[in-house]
Amino acid sequence: RRFKVAIVGATGAVGETMLSILAERKFPVGELVALASERSAGGTVEYRGDEILVQDLATFDPAGIEIALFSAGGSVSKEYAPKFAAAGAVVIDNSSAFRYDDDVPLVVSEVNPEAVKARPRGIIANPNCSTMQMLVALAPIHRKVGIERINVATYQSVSGAGRAAMEELGRQTGAMLNFQDADPQRFPVQIAFNLIPQIDEFMDNGFTREEMKLVWETRKILGDDSIQVNPTAVRVPVFYGHSEAVHIETKTKLTAVDARALLASAPGVEVVDERRAGGYPTPVTHASGKDAVYVGRIREDLSHPRGLNLWIVSDNIRKGAALNAVQIAELVAAAGAE
Ligand code: A2P
């Protein structure tokens, strides 16, 4: 059976990739509807070589849509996702609008796929990109030996902040090389040839919201509120692909050799861990444009008897957003989208 699918935010960095991944994976699309704001309504996006008309979300009638993939920001999701769900669609939402609601499942396809079934509001949330790639790698370790604590520092690319942010990095890089001013707009300070230890807004506890997403989402997805997470999230001048230096403390010791073997057979993971120059994943050499979560630099912590260090890299727009959303849609479709 084929489904009538809507992409909300079809002109954005994630929306465009959702379209290409639906085509690549031959998702059973009967009819495809592309939606965005009135700014880009009337234009087109490409799907399987065809030009699809972009329609204005504000005036679109969702009746008949069976699966809706939302990636147009939290406020758009808050307003329109319940309307699509009320009209009968299963909504797969890439924003953080519903992620922490108890009656909305938060799903990483390799980690907790069974959670898609209980969706009383007709909404399934797609996790934050940083949490997504971290848990694809850490869930098998947690299942095997238990993880007590996660220390993580992220190195996040600008595409996670959308198309305008990518344009800003390109523009600033050109400006800098021509001895002109950076003129920050989308980021609080210059991003070209720099890095920024702030993603999203500051919370009362001194952490940023992006950092707290790693805490809240890890516990919800693994279904374990006892896991301690200590995050620092940093924006770096990379276009595609997030990297993470992850230091875990396990309940029982896991050697680097055993961790490598465990991860080598974990779904969605590729181990790239040779002790030579270039024998590790980077956003440019491995992750960008690819589906896997790449793990390298696996080594035992010198300072803790049950500590393990990992370097985790993945394409934030693909596994971190569009790919996992489509994988959730596949799980929903396999169950008949009832
Ligand atoms: P538009 O092209 O009309 O601005 P990105 O994260 O790359 O910036 O993309 C954001 C996506 O969300 C775009 O497709 C954008 O459409 C869409 N979008 C933003 N605001 C709205 C809105 N109010 N209604 C519908 N779509 C929106």
Boltz pocket constraint, residues with backbone or C-beta under 6 A from the ligand:
constraints:
  - pocket:
      binder: B
      contacts: [[A, 8], [A, 9], [A, 10], [A, 11], [A, 12], [A, 13], [A, 14], [A, 15], [A, 35], [A, 36], [A, 37], [A, 38], [A, 39], [A, 40], [A, 41], [A, 57], [A, 58], [A, 71], [A, 72], [A, 73], [A, 76], [A, 161], [A, 162], [A, 163], [A, 164]]
      max_distance: 6.0
